[in-house]
Amino acid sequence: MVDYDVIIAGAGTGGAITALTLAQKGHSVLVLDRKARDTIGLKTCGDALGAHHIRELKEMIGLPDLPKDIVEHPVAGMDLYAPNGKHKLTMEGETTRGYSFNRHKMGQWLVSLVEKAGAEVSASTRVKKLLLDDGKVSGVRISKEGEAEKDLTARIIVDATGATGMLRRQLPDSSPIEKTIAKEDQMVAWRDIYETPEFEFETPDILEIHWNQEQTLGGYTWVFPAGPHRVNIGLGVMMIPGYTHPRTIFDRFVKTNWEFMNTKLVTYDSSGGIAPIRRPIDTMVDDNFMLVGDSACQVNPIHGGGIGSSMLGGVHAGNVASEALEQNDTSIESLWDYNPRYMESYGIKQASLDVFRWFLLNVTNDEINFAFQKGIVKGIDLLSVSITGKMEIGTGEKFKRLVAGVGNIPLLRRVNKVSGLMEDIKDVYRDYPDSPEGLERWKARLTPIYDAAKKA
Ligand SMILES: Cc1cc2nc3c(=O)[nH]c(=O)nc-3n(C[C@H](O)[C@H](O)[C@H](O)COP(=O)(O)OP(=O)(O)OC[C@H]3O[C@@H](n4cnc5c(N)ncnc54)[C@H](O)[C@@H]3O)c2cc1C
């Protein structure tokens, strides 16, 4: 006899949507979060989300429209700036439309939907330990403010604890799930939110991304207005050996290079955070166990957005968990289908963008300036890369652009090579194994492609 069908550790975007999906199907669900009930949703974030994510969730699980008070300002598109600040690419299209929104209110809204659907939410409750029975996951040890520690059991435990993946890290060595995430596969970020009473953002519906390999290696600076007098500004860097702490870069580079920084600023928040920026974890399930959101590395490796994909992961995880519970079989084999469903809907694109990330790490400021100046890369290309994970360079109009950029043939060759590797990785993902037996053989096919991307 177990206490719940499913216990979900973490009431963030991934955990909340997993809970909502399961509760709507009538399962008994307990969601645990260490934050107090009224602080769930408070998180260091760029606070930007594509509207298409909400539309998809509406179709999949009937998620209501975002309440108006959550949206700070609509977003129409994004300007991507070259390191020299002179050249920019504008990305505008269906998938760049969205919102600058209030993260805290979003979290509160999601948890209230979860509660209304019938799941139990226990806030101010820290999940401390993953419990095993005969080597298989069986429950969690929790500690709630003012109460003695206690053990709870469930048919399925979901780790939705975000970038810490604190239950994932406690899995036994025999688990096929990777327990740790390499530092180089993580982005560390710092960001401030300001009211700017003396400065007006002229186009608050356009988000800005500033690329600069010397300041923000493997990452970027974002300037996301949330209205004419409000902004979320921050930067992220890849955690490669010798990286500089983003707060230091913020003080040294951001504070001295943006005009509005010299005007009166009312600071709403100033904090740091970490996000995994790699392909999804190769298997996100084990016996009686699932990963969702950042703990499953369901984040876009290029722009670091993970709210939409964590919610998508939550729907797939919730659906598969429900099917497994109905079949009375929560073994790894029974939960396996979560992997291919997620890989097909988003993981394949993440894997391909992960290849692109390694290539970008080795591109210099001069090369980026050159590519922007010569029009080798256009907004539409980057938009298409970020939507589809496919980089089409080499034919028709694009080929002419390549020829126009003939001054830097080595760069063009490298771009061509990486676009081939991006296709190679997608082919491997199309062959994702349909049972756990094929996992190790499949993983072995990834390594040479990523190794080649690191050298491209
Ligand atoms: C600086 C920064 C900027 C970002 N900007 C954007 C953006 O603009 N747009 C976007 O789409 N994505 C953005 N992301 C990524 C996005 O925030 C995450 O991918 C997304 O929140 C993942 O959701 P999650 O549910 O997996 O984790 P989280 O939202 O982090 O939720 C995890 C929850 O688990 C709880 N928890 C953790 N440990 C325990 C424990 N031991 N016991 C109980 N509860 C626990 C936490 O309190 C938290 O509520 C950004 C990330 C960072 C770091």
The ligand as a Gaussian input file, in Angstrom:
#p B3LYP/6-31G(d) Opt

LIG

0 1
 C       18.829000      33.398000     -15.157000
 C       17.823000      32.547000     -15.873000
 C       16.987000      33.137000     -16.795000
 C       16.027000      32.368000     -17.456000
 N       15.169000      32.990000     -18.307000
 C       14.200000      32.281000     -18.914000
 C       13.244000      32.918000     -19.746000
 O       13.223000      34.143000     -19.907000
 N       12.322000      32.153000     -20.364000
 C       12.275000      30.790000     -20.197000
 O       11.431000      30.120000     -20.815000
 N       13.154000      30.172000     -19.393000
 C       14.103000      30.873000     -18.738000
 N       14.972000      30.246000     -17.887000
 C       14.862000      28.787000     -17.671000
 C       13.637000      28.450000     -16.807000
 O       13.586000      29.296000     -15.693000
 C       13.678000      26.992000     -16.354000
 O       14.048000      26.174000     -17.435000
 C       12.327000      26.543000     -15.837000
 O       11.950000      27.333000     -14.748000
 C       12.380000      25.089000     -15.407000
 O       11.305000      24.758000     -14.631000
 P       11.406000      23.584000     -13.548000
 O       10.023000      23.314000     -13.113000
 O       12.204000      22.470000     -14.062000
 O       12.270000      24.180000     -12.366000
 P       11.982000      25.395000     -11.376000
 O       11.032000      26.354000     -11.974000
 O       13.302000      25.849000     -10.935000
 O       11.209000      24.711000     -10.163000
 C       11.835000      23.824000      -9.266000
 C       11.047000      23.855000      -7.963000
 O       11.563000      22.828000      -7.123000
 C       11.616000      23.321000      -5.811000
 N       12.636000      22.539000      -5.088000
 C       13.958000      22.453000      -5.358000
 N       14.553000      21.622000      -4.488000
 C       13.594000      21.178000      -3.663000
 C       13.581000      20.304000      -2.535000
 N       14.701000      19.709000      -2.086000
 N       12.419000      20.074000      -1.909000
 C       11.270000      20.655000      -2.337000
 N       11.220000      21.501000      -3.371000
 C       12.372000      21.754000      -4.040000
 C       11.989000      24.789000      -5.955000
 O       11.603000      25.528000      -4.816000
 C       11.193000      25.164000      -7.205000
 O        9.931000      25.678000      -6.898000
 C       15.951000      30.978000     -17.209000
 C       16.807000      30.375000     -16.288000
 C       17.737000      31.146000     -15.616000
 C       18.631000      30.503000     -14.594000

